[in-house]
Amino acid sequence: TVVWHGAPGVTPWAGTHEGPEAVLAFFALVASHLEILEVRERHRITEGARVAVQAEGRWRARATGREVQAAMCNVFTLEGPKVARFEVHPDTAAFRDALG
């Protein structure tokens, strides 16, 4: 499951994406709108099967050419060696502005 937190309609990929096909579609949708320029991990906190990663990065919106510089917190829930849930808590306003 991938969960992108943010108001519906702010980014085309906001919401909950469940199941392998939906998760692949989520990443394809993001890639169709954004080019990753740089992502850096700032901090990591691990508690049991959950890992929170504070990161910041830069992306380029494919439709507008505008760059996004934003911080986010990604929370991973593990089941054994696999990621069972991936939550993204982004600066949605920065992505909205870049997407136009």
Phi and psi in radians as a Rosetta constraint file:
Dihedral C 1 N 2 CA 2 C 2 CIRCULARHARMONIC -2.011 0.35
Dihedral N 2 CA 2 C 2 N 3 CIRCULARHARMONIC 2.287 0.35
Dihedral C 2 N 3 CA 3 C 3 CIRCULARHARMONIC -2.135 0.35
Dihedral N 3 CA 3 C 3 N 4 CIRCULARHARMONIC 2.092 0.35
Dihedral C 3 N 4 CA 4 C 4 CIRCULARHARMONIC -1.845 0.35
Dihedral N 4 CA 4 C 4 N 5 CIRCULARHARMONIC 1.909 0.35
Dihedral C 4 N 5 CA 5 C 5 CIRCULARHARMONIC -1.358 0.35
Dihedral N 5 CA 5 C 5 N 6 CIRCULARHARMONIC 2.430 0.35
Dihedral C 5 N 6 CA 6 C 6 CIRCULARHARMONIC 2.630 0.35
Dihedral N 6 CA 6 C 6 N 7 CIRCULARHARMONIC 2.792 0.35
Dihedral C 6 N 7 CA 7 C 7 CIRCULARHARMONIC -1.140 0.35
Dihedral N 7 CA 7 C 7 N 8 CIRCULARHARMONIC 2.382 0.35
Dihedral C 7 N 8 CA 8 C 8 CIRCULARHARMONIC -0.974 0.35
Dihedral N 8 CA 8 C 8 N 9 CIRCULARHARMONIC 2.416 0.35
Dihedral C 8 N 9 CA 9 C 9 CIRCULARHARMONIC 1.579 0.35
Dihedral N 9 CA 9 C 9 N 10 CIRCULARHARMONIC -0.241 0.35
Dihedral C 9 N 10 CA 10 C 10 CIRCULARHARMONIC -1.277 0.35
Dihedral N 10 CA 10 C 10 N 11 CIRCULARHARMONIC -0.781 0.35
Dihedral C 10 N 11 CA 11 C 11 CIRCULARHARMONIC -2.200 0.35
Dihedral N 11 CA 11 C 11 N 12 CIRCULARHARMONIC 2.584 0.35
Dihedral C 11 N 12 CA 12 C 12 CIRCULARHARMONIC -1.114 0.35
Dihedral N 12 CA 12 C 12 N 13 CIRCULARHARMONIC -0.303 0.35
Dihedral C 12 N 13 CA 13 C 13 CIRCULARHARMONIC -1.865 0.35
Dihedral N 13 CA 13 C 13 N 14 CIRCULARHARMONIC 0.144 0.35
Dihedral C 13 N 14 CA 14 C 14 CIRCULARHARMONIC -1.093 0.35
Dihedral N 14 CA 14 C 14 N 15 CIRCULARHARMONIC 2.592 0.35
Dihedral C 14 N 15 CA 15 C 15 CIRCULARHARMONIC 2.097 0.35
Dihedral N 15 CA 15 C 15 N 16 CIRCULARHARMONIC -2.929 0.35
Dihedral C 15 N 16 CA 16 C 16 CIRCULARHARMONIC -1.847 0.35
Dihedral N 16 CA 16 C 16 N 17 CIRCULARHARMONIC 2.284 0.35
Dihedral C 16 N 17 CA 17 C 17 CIRCULARHARMONIC -2.124 0.35
Dihedral N 17 CA 17 C 17 N 18 CIRCULARHARMONIC 1.909 0.35
Dihedral C 17 N 18 CA 18 C 18 CIRCULARHARMONIC -1.952 0.35
Dihedral N 18 CA 18 C 18 N 19 CIRCULARHARMONIC 2.443 0.35
Dihedral C 18 N 19 CA 19 C 19 CIRCULARHARMONIC 1.628 0.35
Dihedral N 19 CA 19 C 19 N 20 CIRCULARHARMONIC 2.687 0.35
Dihedral C 19 N 20 CA 20 C 20 CIRCULARHARMONIC -0.983 0.35
Dihedral N 20 CA 20 C 20 N 21 CIRCULARHARMONIC -0.769 0.35
Dihedral C 20 N 21 CA 21 C 21 CIRCULARHARMONIC -1.156 0.35
Dihedral N 21 CA 21 C 21 N 22 CIRCULARHARMONIC -0.719 0.35
Dihedral C 21 N 22 CA 22 C 22 CIRCULARHARMONIC -1.171 0.35
Dihedral N 22 CA 22 C 22 N 23 CIRCULARHARMONIC -0.644 0.35
Dihedral C 22 N 23 CA 23 C 23 CIRCULARHARMONIC -1.153 0.35
Dihedral N 23 CA 23 C 23 N 24 CIRCULARHARMONIC -0.768 0.35
Dihedral C 23 N 24 CA 24 C 24 CIRCULARHARMONIC -1.084 0.35
Dihedral N 24 CA 24 C 24 N 25 CIRCULARHARMONIC -0.707 0.35
Dihedral C 24 N 25 CA 25 C 25 CIRCULARHARMONIC -1.123 0.35
Dihedral N 25 CA 25 C 25 N 26 CIRCULARHARMONIC -0.658 0.35
Dihedral C 25 N 26 CA 26 C 26 CIRCULARHARMONIC -1.015 0.35
Dihedral N 26 CA 26 C 26 N 27 CIRCULARHARMONIC -0.919 0.35
Dihedral C 26 N 27 CA 27 C 27 CIRCULARHARMONIC -1.132 0.35
Dihedral N 27 CA 27 C 27 N 28 CIRCULARHARMONIC -0.617 0.35
Dihedral C 27 N 28 CA 28 C 28 CIRCULARHARMONIC -1.158 0.35
Dihedral N 28 CA 28 C 28 N 29 CIRCULARHARMONIC -0.692 0.35
Dihedral C 28 N 29 CA 29 C 29 CIRCULARHARMONIC -1.128 0.35
Dihedral N 29 CA 29 C 29 N 30 CIRCULARHARMONIC -0.793 0.35
Dihedral C 29 N 30 CA 30 C 30 CIRCULARHARMONIC -1.047 0.35
Dihedral N 30 CA 30 C 30 N 31 CIRCULARHARMONIC -0.804 0.35
Dihedral C 30 N 31 CA 31 C 31 CIRCULARHARMONIC -1.122 0.35
Dihedral N 31 CA 31 C 31 N 32 CIRCULARHARMONIC -0.507 0.35
Dihedral C 31 N 32 CA 32 C 32 CIRCULARHARMONIC -1.263 0.35
Dihedral N 32 CA 32 C 32 N 33 CIRCULARHARMONIC -0.354 0.35
Dihedral C 32 N 33 CA 33 C 33 CIRCULARHARMONIC -1.823 0.35
Dihedral N 33 CA 33 C 33 N 34 CIRCULARHARMONIC -0.477 0.35
Dihedral C 33 N 34 CA 34 C 34 CIRCULARHARMONIC -2.277 0.35
Dihedral N 34 CA 34 C 34 N 35 CIRCULARHARMONIC 2.479 0.35
Dihedral C 34 N 35 CA 35 C 35 CIRCULARHARMONIC -1.834 0.35
Dihedral N 35 CA 35 C 35 N 36 CIRCULARHARMONIC 2.224 0.35
Dihedral C 35 N 36 CA 36 C 36 CIRCULARHARMONIC -1.361 0.35
Dihedral N 36 CA 36 C 36 N 37 CIRCULARHARMONIC 2.155 0.35
Dihedral C 36 N 37 CA 37 C 37 CIRCULARHARMONIC -1.748 0.35
Dihedral N 37 CA 37 C 37 N 38 CIRCULARHARMONIC -0.652 0.35
Dihedral C 37 N 38 CA 38 C 38 CIRCULARHARMONIC -2.954 0.35
Dihedral N 38 CA 38 C 38 N 39 CIRCULARHARMONIC 2.428 0.35
Dihedral C 38 N 39 CA 39 C 39 CIRCULARHARMONIC -2.413 0.35
Dihedral N 39 CA 39 C 39 N 40 CIRCULARHARMONIC 2.246 0.35
Dihedral C 39 N 40 CA 40 C 40 CIRCULARHARMONIC -2.190 0.35
Dihedral N 40 CA 40 C 40 N 41 CIRCULARHARMONIC 2.316 0.35
Dihedral C 40 N 41 CA 41 C 41 CIRCULARHARMONIC -1.364 0.35
Dihedral N 41 CA 41 C 41 N 42 CIRCULARHARMONIC 2.325 0.35
Dihedral C 41 N 42 CA 42 C 42 CIRCULARHARMONIC -1.804 0.35
Dihedral N 42 CA 42 C 42 N 43 CIRCULARHARMONIC -0.788 0.35
Dihedral C 42 N 43 CA 43 C 43 CIRCULARHARMONIC -2.569 0.35
Dihedral N 43 CA 43 C 43 N 44 CIRCULARHARMONIC 2.682 0.35
Dihedral C 43 N 44 CA 44 C 44 CIRCULARHARMONIC -2.396 0.35
Dihedral N 44 CA 44 C 44 N 45 CIRCULARHARMONIC 2.338 0.35
Dihedral C 44 N 45 CA 45 C 45 CIRCULARHARMONIC -2.205 0.35
Dihedral N 45 CA 45 C 45 N 46 CIRCULARHARMONIC 2.220 0.35
Dihedral C 45 N 46 CA 46 C 46 CIRCULARHARMONIC -2.018 0.35
Dihedral N 46 CA 46 C 46 N 47 CIRCULARHARMONIC 2.286 0.35
Dihedral C 46 N 47 CA 47 C 47 CIRCULARHARMONIC -2.448 0.35
Dihedral N 47 CA 47 C 47 N 48 CIRCULARHARMONIC 1.806 0.35
Dihedral C 47 N 48 CA 48 C 48 CIRCULARHARMONIC 1.077 0.35
Dihedral N 48 CA 48 C 48 N 49 CIRCULARHARMONIC -2.166 0.35
Dihedral C 48 N 49 CA 49 C 49 CIRCULARHARMONIC -1.592 0.35
Dihedral N 49 CA 49 C 49 N 50 CIRCULARHARMONIC 0.156 0.35
Dihedral C 49 N 50 CA 50 C 50 CIRCULARHARMONIC -1.995 0.35
Dihedral N 50 CA 50 C 50 N 51 CIRCULARHARMONIC 2.416 0.35
Dihedral C 50 N 51 CA 51 C 51 CIRCULARHARMONIC -2.259 0.35
Dihedral N 51 CA 51 C 51 N 52 CIRCULARHARMONIC 2.173 0.35
Dihedral C 51 N 52 CA 52 C 52 CIRCULARHARMONIC -1.884 0.35
Dihedral N 52 CA 52 C 52 N 53 CIRCULARHARMONIC 2.271 0.35
Dihedral C 52 N 53 CA 53 C 53 CIRCULARHARMONIC -2.153 0.35
Dihedral N 53 CA 53 C 53 N 54 CIRCULARHARMONIC 2.049 0.35
Dihedral C 53 N 54 CA 54 C 54 CIRCULARHARMONIC -1.526 0.35
Dihedral N 54 CA 54 C 54 N 55 CIRCULARHARMONIC 2.233 0.35
Dihedral C 54 N 55 CA 55 C 55 CIRCULARHARMONIC -2.424 0.35
Dihedral N 55 CA 55 C 55 N 56 CIRCULARHARMONIC 2.884 0.35
Dihedral C 55 N 56 CA 56 C 56 CIRCULARHARMONIC -2.474 0.35
Dihedral N 56 CA 56 C 56 N 57 CIRCULARHARMONIC 2.715 0.35
Dihedral C 56 N 57 CA 57 C 57 CIRCULARHARMONIC -2.843 0.35
Dihedral N 57 CA 57 C 57 N 58 CIRCULARHARMONIC -3.111 0.35
Dihedral C 57 N 58 CA 58 C 58 CIRCULARHARMONIC -2.317 0.35
Dihedral N 58 CA 58 C 58 N 59 CIRCULARHARMONIC 2.401 0.35
Dihedral C 58 N 59 CA 59 C 59 CIRCULARHARMONIC -2.350 0.35
Dihedral N 59 CA 59 C 59 N 60 CIRCULARHARMONIC 2.814 0.35
Dihedral C 59 N 60 CA 60 C 60 CIRCULARHARMONIC -2.098 0.35
Dihedral N 60 CA 60 C 60 N 61 CIRCULARHARMONIC 2.224 0.35
Dihedral C 60 N 61 CA 61 C 61 CIRCULARHARMONIC -1.285 0.35
Dihedral N 61 CA 61 C 61 N 62 CIRCULARHARMONIC 2.159 0.35
Dihedral C 61 N 62 CA 62 C 62 CIRCULARHARMONIC -1.131 0.35
Dihedral N 62 CA 62 C 62 N 63 CIRCULARHARMONIC -0.632 0.35
Dihedral C 62 N 63 CA 63 C 63 CIRCULARHARMONIC -1.297 0.35
Dihedral N 63 CA 63 C 63 N 64 CIRCULARHARMONIC -0.590 0.35
Dihedral C 63 N 64 CA 64 C 64 CIRCULARHARMONIC -1.933 0.35
Dihedral N 64 CA 64 C 64 N 65 CIRCULARHARMONIC -0.332 0.35
Dihedral C 64 N 65 CA 65 C 65 CIRCULARHARMONIC 1.369 0.35
Dihedral N 65 CA 65 C 65 N 66 CIRCULARHARMONIC -0.025 0.35
Dihedral C 65 N 66 CA 66 C 66 CIRCULARHARMONIC -1.307 0.35
Dihedral N 66 CA 66 C 66 N 67 CIRCULARHARMONIC 2.500 0.35
Dihedral C 66 N 67 CA 67 C 67 CIRCULARHARMONIC -1.573 0.35
Dihedral N 67 CA 67 C 67 N 68 CIRCULARHARMONIC 2.541 0.35
Dihedral C 67 N 68 CA 68 C 68 CIRCULARHARMONIC -1.965 0.35
Dihedral N 68 CA 68 C 68 N 69 CIRCULARHARMONIC 2.252 0.35
Dihedral C 68 N 69 CA 69 C 69 CIRCULARHARMONIC -2.073 0.35
Dihedral N 69 CA 69 C 69 N 70 CIRCULARHARMONIC 2.090 0.35
Dihedral C 69 N 70 CA 70 C 70 CIRCULARHARMONIC -2.619 0.35
Dihedral N 70 CA 70 C 70 N 71 CIRCULARHARMONIC 2.731 0.35
Dihedral C 70 N 71 CA 71 C 71 CIRCULARHARMONIC -1.815 0.35
Dihedral N 71 CA 71 C 71 N 72 CIRCULARHARMONIC 2.743 0.35
Dihedral C 71 N 72 CA 72 C 72 CIRCULARHARMONIC -2.745 0.35
Dihedral N 72 CA 72 C 72 N 73 CIRCULARHARMONIC 2.873 0.35
Dihedral C 72 N 73 CA 73 C 73 CIRCULARHARMONIC -2.151 0.35
Dihedral N 73 CA 73 C 73 N 74 CIRCULARHARMONIC 2.163 0.35
Dihedral C 73 N 74 CA 74 C 74 CIRCULARHARMONIC -1.846 0.35
Dihedral N 74 CA 74 C 74 N 75 CIRCULARHARMONIC 2.307 0.35
Dihedral C 74 N 75 CA 75 C 75 CIRCULARHARMONIC -2.082 0.35
Dihedral N 75 CA 75 C 75 N 76 CIRCULARHARMONIC 2.129 0.35
Dihedral C 75 N 76 CA 76 C 76 CIRCULARHARMONIC -1.895 0.35
Dihedral N 76 CA 76 C 76 N 77 CIRCULARHARMONIC 2.319 0.35
Dihedral C 76 N 77 CA 77 C 77 CIRCULARHARMONIC -1.935 0.35
Dihedral N 77 CA 77 C 77 N 78 CIRCULARHARMONIC 2.139 0.35
Dihedral C 77 N 78 CA 78 C 78 CIRCULARHARMONIC -1.753 0.35
Dihedral N 78 CA 78 C 78 N 79 CIRCULARHARMONIC 2.535 0.35
Dihedral C 78 N 79 CA 79 C 79 CIRCULARHARMONIC -2.200 0.35
Dihedral N 79 CA 79 C 79 N 80 CIRCULARHARMONIC 1.758 0.35
Dihedral C 79 N 80 CA 80 C 80 CIRCULARHARMONIC 1.147 0.35
Dihedral N 80 CA 80 C 80 N 81 CIRCULARHARMONIC -2.343 0.35
Dihedral C 80 N 81 CA 81 C 81 CIRCULARHARMONIC -1.506 0.35
Dihedral N 81 CA 81 C 81 N 82 CIRCULARHARMONIC 0.057 0.35
Dihedral C 81 N 82 CA 82 C 82 CIRCULARHARMONIC -1.891 0.35
Dihedral N 82 CA 82 C 82 N 83 CIRCULARHARMONIC 2.628 0.35
Dihedral C 82 N 83 CA 83 C 83 CIRCULARHARMONIC -1.452 0.35
Dihedral N 83 CA 83 C 83 N 84 CIRCULARHARMONIC 2.055 0.35
Dihedral C 83 N 84 CA 84 C 84 CIRCULARHARMONIC -1.592 0.35
Dihedral N 84 CA 84 C 84 N 85 CIRCULARHARMONIC -0.493 0.35
Dihedral C 84 N 85 CA 85 C 85 CIRCULARHARMONIC -2.601 0.35
Dihedral N 85 CA 85 C 85 N 86 CIRCULARHARMONIC 2.425 0.35
Dihedral C 85 N 86 CA 86 C 86 CIRCULARHARMONIC -2.300 0.35
Dihedral N 86 CA 86 C 86 N 87 CIRCULARHARMONIC 1.958 0.35
Dihedral C 86 N 87 CA 87 C 87 CIRCULARHARMONIC -1.910 0.35
Dihedral N 87 CA 87 C 87 N 88 CIRCULARHARMONIC 2.377 0.35
Dihedral C 87 N 88 CA 88 C 88 CIRCULARHARMONIC -2.047 0.35
Dihedral N 88 CA 88 C 88 N 89 CIRCULARHARMONIC 2.184 0.35
Dihedral C 88 N 89 CA 89 C 89 CIRCULARHARMONIC -1.994 0.35
Dihedral N 89 CA 89 C 89 N 90 CIRCULARHARMONIC 1.557 0.35
Dihedral C 89 N 90 CA 90 C 90 CIRCULARHARMONIC -1.730 0.35
Dihedral N 90 CA 90 C 90 N 91 CIRCULARHARMONIC 3.025 0.35
Dihedral C 90 N 91 CA 91 C 91 CIRCULARHARMONIC -1.464 0.35
Dihedral N 91 CA 91 C 91 N 92 CIRCULARHARMONIC 1.467 0.35
Dihedral C 91 N 92 CA 92 C 92 CIRCULARHARMONIC -1.107 0.35
Dihedral N 92 CA 92 C 92 N 93 CIRCULARHARMONIC -0.531 0.35
Dihedral C 92 N 93 CA 93 C 93 CIRCULARHARMONIC -1.096 0.35
Dihedral N 93 CA 93 C 93 N 94 CIRCULARHARMONIC -0.677 0.35
Dihedral C 93 N 94 CA 94 C 94 CIRCULARHARMONIC -1.126 0.35
Dihedral N 94 CA 94 C 94 N 95 CIRCULARHARMONIC -0.724 0.35
Dihedral C 94 N 95 CA 95 C 95 CIRCULARHARMONIC -1.197 0.35
Dihedral N 95 CA 95 C 95 N 96 CIRCULARHARMONIC -0.722 0.35
Dihedral C 95 N 96 CA 96 C 96 CIRCULARHARMONIC -1.018 0.35
Dihedral N 96 CA 96 C 96 N 97 CIRCULARHARMONIC -0.807 0.35
Dihedral C 96 N 97 CA 97 C 97 CIRCULARHARMONIC -1.094 0.35
Dihedral N 97 CA 97 C 97 N 98 CIRCULARHARMONIC -0.708 0.35
Dihedral C 97 N 98 CA 98 C 98 CIRCULARHARMONIC -1.216 0.35
Dihedral N 98 CA 98 C 98 N 99 CIRCULARHARMONIC -0.634 0.35
Dihedral C 98 N 99 CA 99 C 99 CIRCULARHARMONIC -1.261 0.35
Dihedral N 99 CA 99 C 99 N 100 CIRCULARHARMONIC -0.374 0.35
